[in-house]
Amino acid sequence: MTTGIAATFTFPIELSRETPFGLIEFYEVVFLRRKVTLSARAKERLLETRGFVDYLLQQQKPVYGLTTGFADLRKCPVSADHATQLSINILRSHDAGIGKPLDPEVVLGAMLLAAHSLSMGYSAFKLESLQTLIGMINHRILPEIPSSGSLGASGDLAFLARLGRAMCGEEVAVTYDGKSLSAGDALIKAGIAPFRPGAKEGLALTNGTAFMTSMLAIGYIKEIHQLENILALETLFLNTVSAVDAAYYESLHHVRGQEGQKLVAKILSTSFKDSPFIDRQGIQNDYSTRCLPQIFGPKIEAILSCYPPLRREMNAVTDNPLLFKDEEISRDVEPDRILSHNGSKWMVVSGGNFHGEYLTTIADTIATANVKIALTMERQMTFLMNPWRNDQILPPYLIADPKNTGLLSGFMIVQYTANALAQKISALGQPTSIYNLTSANESEDVVSYGATAAEKLLQQQELLQELTTLFCTAILQAYAIQRNKSSPPPHLISERLFAFLQKGHRVKFPLEKDLPFSEIYEITQQSLLQDTLRHLLHFPLMEALGLKKVFKQQGSF
């Protein structure tokens, strides 16, 4: 996703547990080239934790991944002398991904999230090792990461292992300064010291949910942009079909009490004011007009509810095992698990924070919601083109001149394409979390497929963008036919939306002749990548998320 926005930030984002961040900060780093740095407290904590790791090795304490093998090899002891080699081995053995590379934005986002997690000091990552990763982020040295290999079980193992090898300067392809070269050469050119994995560091880096979280963060940014565009287009649809205003009265939605329904009704009804198109005397419309608050409401409410857990995951510590000090040790910890070192209490504990089920659930929720939104838009397109459905207010297939019906086909095949896209979007809405195959000789017996779910959502969103473009062109044609019957005032929201969308086209709507659709599609799609439609609605979903003010200051999603 490109924005064409160049932004300069006078100060970097500090990584530490004291400075959590969300989509805005993520967006600024990944898309607007903001840099990152470590807080002084983070540096101090990294040094403290490494001291405790050295203590564990000296005492030859049995610790998973430090002095044992991995997965079901956890009962196989590894001597303290081999702990460093164990870290190197995991990066090489776990780099087993395959397939086309992930998008650069996904990789950069994952690097940022991994650095943020490691900076909190629970993972025993060395300060100089983290500086290597931060240097690569700030110089945009991005490894080519194969897209298949993560089960979301112990996190994004294969993806993160490839990142680790790139950090080491091994023969891994990276992009740097617009060129493809080896990681080692890129690090030398940028003046960045390569990663030299110490004890536990290989495991700390390869465990974690950074890649699936990055995919979802990017997907969520795209989702809100697309939904606000769709809501803007729905206001055009309602005006085009002379919607009965009664279905959007606040009284009606108040007595049901569903927040998403009320939100959608409020957003869409703003376009009714002073509109000569809206039916203020009619009884009721078909569902695709009358029930938009009830159809879109629960979907948008579910999607909005995904942001808090996504934001928490962006600030989470998700590797294994983890190290805790003093007041970080909860009261339920057995005394035998607490160790004393340098006048402080310490604990190292294994768990499953790398499991990606939260992310699978978020991706599934959004993807499933997108299906009904897509199906509704496709049904609305058929309504526009079928005069037996729309009570003859619009001509067959939106052919503007009735004398040419038959000679022209109008938007007939645009609806065919929308039909095909709706089916594909529906197929990609199948929940990923209903599947399970085990791995690691059955020790990892319930996996999440979080990366698969997130990648599938991104694929679905590309199709939803295409469907929205088709929907937009159909609305442009239909609204233009309607407005030619009257002289609507220019201050109407529908008029302002139409004026913006018409402005980019060389042809004037309504179209009077059949044209190759690609000539219309590409221009319309570019309009939807801008923020104007959303701005005219005042970014209602961003506002609902509490992001509107910061967003308007910092650029475009």
N, C-alpha and C positions, 0 to 999 in steps of 0.2 A: 504494500500500500504506500503510495507516494502522495505527498501533500504540496510539494513545491514551495514549502515555507522554510526560509533560513532564519534560524533563531540564534541569538548570542546570549549566553548567560554569564554573568560576571562572577558567579560562584558555583562550585560543583555541589552535587548532592552528597551529603555525608552518610556513609554506611556505618550503622551501629544499631544496637538494640534500642537505643534511646530515640532514634529518628525513624519511625515506621513511615512507609510511603504507600501510595496507591496508584491508580491508573494515570493520574496526571504526571507524577514524577517518572513513572515507567515510560510514558509517551515522550516526555521531554528528552530522556536519555536515548531511547531507541530511534525516534523519528526526528528529533530536533538537535541531536548531537550534544546534549548537555553532558558534562563530564562528571565523574564520581571520585570520591576520595574517602579515606578512613578517618574517623574521629580519633582524637587522642585517647579516649577511654577504650575504644576498640583495640587500638594498638597495644595498650597496656594489658588488656584481658587476653589477647592472643599470646603474649609472652608468658603470662601466668599459667595458662592452660598447657602450653608446651612444657613448662617446667614440671607439671604434674605427670605428663606422659613419660618424661624421662625418669621420673620416680617410679612409675609402674614398671618400666622396663628393668630398672635396677633391682627392684624387688621381685622381678619375674612373676608378677601377678597374672593369672589367667584372664585375659580380656579378649572378647570377640574381635577378630580382625586385626588385633595388635599382636597377640601371641597365639592365635588360632587361625585355621583356614576359614573359608567363607561358605555360606549357605549350609548344606548338610555336611560340609567338611569342618564344621565348627568344633567337632570333638578331636580334630587332628591338631596336636600342639605344634607351634612354630617357635623356635628359640628367639630370644630377644636379639641375638646377633643377626637374625635374618629378617627382622621387622621392616627394615628399609627396603630390602629386596622384595618383600611381600607387597609393599606399596607399588613398586615398579611393575611387578608381575600382574597385579590386578588391572592396571591401565592397559597393558598389552593384551592380556587374555580376554578382557571384557570388551575390547574394541572389535566387536563381531557384527556390527551393523551392516546393512546392505541397502541398495536402492538409490534413487535420485536424491540429491542433497536437499536438506530443509532450507526454507527461505532464510536469507541473511537476517531479516528482522527477528525471526524466531530464535536464531542462534544468538544474536546480540542480546535479546531479552533474557534468554536463559543464562547467559554469562553474567548479566547484571543480577539476576535473582540468586544465582549460586554464590556470587560474591557477597551479596547482602546476607544470606543465610550463614555463610562461613565467618563473616565479620562479627557475629554475635558472640563468638568465643566458646561455644558449646562443643565444637567439632574438633578441636586440637589442631587446627590448621596453622602453619607457621606464618608469621608476619610477611616474610620475604616471598613466600609462595603466593599469598593473597595479593601482594603488590604486582606480581607477574600477571595475574588475572586482571587486575584493575588497569594495568598498563595496556593490556590487549584491548580492553573495553574502550579506553580513552583514545587509542590509536586506530580503533576499528579493524583490528586483526581478527578476522572471522574464519574459523575452521569450516571446511566442508563436512557436514555431518550427515551420514546416510539416514534416510527417513524411516527405515524399518529396523527394529531391534529393541524397542522398549516395551515391556509388559506393564509398566507402572507398578511393578511388584516391589522390588528393592529400589524403586525409583526408575530413573531413565539411564540404566546401567550402560548400555552400548553407546548412547549419545554422549554421556558425560565422560566415558573412557576415551572417546576420540578427542574431546576437548582437552582432557588431561595430557594426552600424547602431544597435542599441539602446543600446550603450555610448556612441555618439556623440550620443544624444539625438534621433535622427531620428524621423520619424512611424512608429514601430513600436509595436504593441500590446504592453503588458506587464501583468502582475498585480503589484499592490503593496498591501499591507495589506488584502487581500481584495477589491480593486477592480480593474477593468480601465481603464487609461488609457494615454496615450502615454508613450513612454520619456522624452521631454524633461520632461514634467510630473512624472514619478516621480522623476527625478534631482534636480529642483529641490526637491520636497517632502522628499527624504531628505538634501538638502545635499551631494550628490555632484557633483564637477566632471566634466563630460562628457569623453569620450575625444576627443582631437584627434590623429588618426593622423599619425605622422611617417614618415620613410623606412623602408621594410621592415616596418613594424608591421602594415599590412593583411595582408600575406602571412603574417607570423608568426602572426597570429590565425586566419586562415582555413585554413591547413594544420594538420593534426593530427587525432588519433583520439579527441578528448574525448567526443563524443556516443556513438559506438559503444561506447567503454569504459564510459561511464556506464550505458548500457543493460545491458551485460553484468554490471557490478558489482551492479546492482539485481537482475538475473536470477539471479545466483549466490546472493545472499542469499535470494531466494525459493526457489531450488532446494534449498538445504540444509534450509530450514524444511520444505518439502514432503517431501523424502526421509526426514527423521527422523519426520515424521508417518506416512508410509507404513510405515516399519519398525515403528513402534508398533502400527499396525493389523495388520500381518502377524503380530505375536505373538498378537493376538486370533484371527486366522484359524487359526493353527496349533493353538491350544487348542480352537477351535470344532470343527475337523475331526478331532480326536484324532490329531494327527500322530505318526508313529513317531519316537521320539527318536534312534534309531541314525543316521539320516541327518545328524545335527548333531554327532556325536561329534568331538572335536578330532583324534583320531587319523586319521580319514578325511581331513580337510581339510589336515592337516599333510603328508601324503605327496604331495598335489598341489602344495602350496607356493605357491598363488596368494593374494596378500595380501588382495585384495578379497573373495574367497570366504571366507577365514578370518575376516575382520572381520564379514561378514554373519552367518555361522554363530554367531559368539560373541555378537553382539547379540541374535539371535532366540532362541538357546537359554537366555538368562537367564530367559525366561518359563516354562521347563520345571520349574524347581525347585518341589517340593511340589505341582505341579499334578495334580489328579485326572483331568484331561482327556487328558493326554498318554499315548500308547500305548507302554508300555515292554516289550511282548512281541512286537509285530508285526514283519513282515518289511520291507515298504516300501510307500510311497504313490505316487500319480501325480506327474508332474513338477512340477505347480504347487504341490505341497506339499513333495515330497522335494528338489527341485533349486533351491530359492530361493537358497541360497548360490552355486550355479553360474550362475544366471541374473542375479541382482541384483549379485553380486560384481564381475564385470568392468565393469558399467555404473557402479556407484558408485566403483570404483577409477579409472575413466577420468574421471569427473566431479571427483573429488578432485584428480586430477593436473592439472586445469585451473587450480587456484588459483595456483600459482607463476607461470606466464606471465601470468595476469590481473593479479596483484599487480605484476609487473614493468612491465606496460603502464600501470598506474595511476601509476607513478613515472617514466615514460619521457618523453623529449624527442622530440616527433614532428612538428615542423615542418621547414621547409626554406627556404633554406640555414641552416646552423648555424655559430656562431663559437666558436673554441677558443683558449685562452690558455696559454702556457708548458707546464707538465707535462701538460696535457690533450691536447697534440698528440702523437699516437702516432709511434713510430719509423719506421713505413713511409711517412710523408708525404714526398713529394718536396720537396727544399729550395726549389725555385722557387715553391712554394705558400705558403711561410712569409714573413710580413711583420713588420717591426719597427715598433713604435709605443709611445712613452712608456717605453722601456727594457724592453719585454716583447715576446715573440714571439706573433704572432697568425696565425690561419688561418681563412678562410671557405671552406666546402665544401658542395656540393650533393649530396644523396643521396635516399633514399627511405624515411625513417623514418615518413612519414605513411601508408604502405601498410598496409591493415588486415587482411592475410591471417592474421596471428596470431589476431585477434579472430574472423574468420570460422571459423577452425579450431576455436576454443574453443566458439563457438555451435553449430556443426555437431556437435561431439562430444557436447555436452549434449543437444541436440535428438534426435539419433539414439539416445542411451541412453534417453531418456524414452519412446521408442516401445515398446521391449520391456517396460519397467516397466509402462506403461499396458496393453499387451496381456495381460500376466500377471495384472494385477488384474481385468481383464474376464473372463478365463478362470476365475479363482477365484470370481467372482460366479456364473458358470454352474454351477460345481461345487457351490456352496452350495445352489442352487435345484433341482438335478436329483438326485432320490433314487436314480436308477439309476447315477449317478456317485459319490455319497457314501455308498453302501452303506446307504441308508435311515436314516442317523443324523439327517437333517433332512428335513422334509416338502416336498412340491412347492411351489416358489415361496415357501418360508418361511412358508406359511400355518400359523399356530400351532395352530389347532383343526382337526384332520382332518375333523370333521363338516361344516365349512363349505367344504371344497375344492370348487371349481366355482362355488359362490355367491360366493366371494371369489377375486380374482386375485392377491392378495399382491404380491410384488415382481416380477411378470412384466415389466412395462413399465419398471421401473427398470433391468432388464438390457438392454432395447431401447435406452434412452437411453445406457447405458454403452457399448453396441456402437457407436452413432453417434459418441460422443465419441472412442472408441478409433480409429475410422477417421480422424477429423479430426486427432487427435494424430499419427497415422502419416503423413498427408499433409504435415503441417508438419515432420516429421522428415527430409524430403528434403534432402540437403546443398545448401547455397547455393553452396559452393565449386566445384561441378562446372560452373558457368556462367561464360561470359565474353563480353562485347561491349566493343569498344574505344571510346575517347572522345578528345577533344582532337585531332581530325584524325589519329588513329592514334598520337600520341606517348604517350598513356597506353593502351597496348595490352593490358595484363593487369591487370584491376581486381579488387578483393576482394569487393565488395558486403557489407562488414562490417556496416554499419548495417542492411541488409536482413536479414542472418542474425540479428543481435541482436534486432531488432524481431520477427522471426518466432518466436524463442525465447520472448520475452515473451508473445506470443499463445498459443503452445503451452502455456505454464505456466498461463495462465488456464483452459484446457481441462483440463489435468491436475488443477488444483485442483477443478474441477467433478467430474471422474471420481473423485477421491479422496473427495469428499463422498458420492457415490453408494455407493462401496465401503464407506465408514464406516457408512452407514445399514444396508446389507445385513449387515455384520458385527455391528452392534448387535442386529439382529433374530435372527440365527442364534445368536450367543453367548447371548442371553437365553433362547432355546429350550433350549439345552444346559444352562445353569446351573440351570434349573428342574428338571432331572432329578436334581440332587445339591445338596449344601450346601458349595460351595467356600469355603475360608478367606479372609477379607477381605484378608489381607496379600499375596495373589498379585498379580503385576503385572497379569495379565488382569483381575482383579477391580477393581483400582484404576483401570485404564483405563476399564473399563465404567462404574464408578461416576461418574467425571467426565463421560463422554459422556451418561449417562442424566440427570445432575443438571440439565442445561440444558433438558431437554424437559418440556413439560406432560403429554405422554402417557407411559405406562409401557411399556417393552419387556419381552416381545414384544408387538407390536401384535396385537390380537384382531379388528380390523375394517379394512376398506379406508378410507384417508384420502387427501385431496388431498396429493400428495407435497410440494408447496411448504411445507406446515406443518412438515414434518420437515426438509426440505433446508436452509432458512435457519438454523435453530438449529444444526444439525450443522456447517454451514459456519463459523458464528461460533466454535464450539468449536475448529475446526481452525486458526483464525487466532491462537489463544492458544498458549502455550508448555507447557501442562500435559502433553500426551502426550510431548513431547520431553524434558521434565524427568524424567518417570518412567523414561525410558531413559538419563538422565544425558547428554543431548546428545552422542551417540556420534560423529557426524560432525564436529561442531564440535571435539570433542576430537582427532579424527584430524587435523584441520587445524591444531591447535595454538592454537585460538581460544577454547576453552571457558572458561578462567579469566577472560579479559577480557570475554567475552560475558556471563557471569553477573554481573559487576560493573556492566555498562553498560546492561542493558535487554534488549529483545526484538527478534528478527528477525521 
